[in-house]
Amino acid sequence: MANNRFPKVGDKVKIIDCKRAEKYNGKEILVKKSAFVFDREIVAQLEGVKTYIPVRNLEIIKA
């Protein structure tokens, strides 16, 4: 994980180190739903992204 905390609702994040990172390369995306457990993994829901993204693949840009 690239951060020292989980992303909160309203934070701007960037997707890193996964296949989705190529599709959303360099885009800042708002967090729609903060971190929660899904399928034994801590994930977050982002604006405009249909799937849940693991928190370890998110880098917080602006809080």
N, C-alpha and C positions, 0 to 999 in steps of 0.2 A: 504494500500500500504506500502511496506517495505522500500521504498526509498524516498528521498527528491526531486527527479526529474524523468522525464520520460526516458526510455531507448532510446539511440540513435543507429543509424546503426553502427555495429562493436562492440558494447558492448557485454560482455559475461554475460549471465543471467542464473538464475536457476528458474524453475517453482515450486511454493509453493502453498499450501492450495487449491488444486482442484483435480479432478480425474486424470487429466493428470500428476500430480506430482508423482503419483505412477508409471506410465509407464516410465517417464524420471527421476527417482529417482537419485539425486546426480549428474546428468550430467550438464555440462556447455554448453550452446547453444548460438550461435551468433545470434544477431538481424539482420534480413534481411531487414526489412522495419520498420522505426520508428513509433511512436505512431500516430494513426489516429482514427477517429470515424467510427464505423461500428455497425449498428443496435442499435443506442443510447448508445453505450459503447465505451470507449477508449481502443483500442487493439493494439497489435504489431504482426508482422509476424516474425517467427523464422526459421532459417536454419533447414531443415529436419523435420519440423512439418507442417502437411497439413492444420491445422486449425489456425485461429487467436486466440491468447491468450490475455485475459484481462490484462491490465497493473497492476492491483491490485494483480495479481497472479504471478508477476515476481519480482525477487530479483536480483539487479545488483551486479555482482561479481567483474568484472574488466571493467573499462571504457577505 
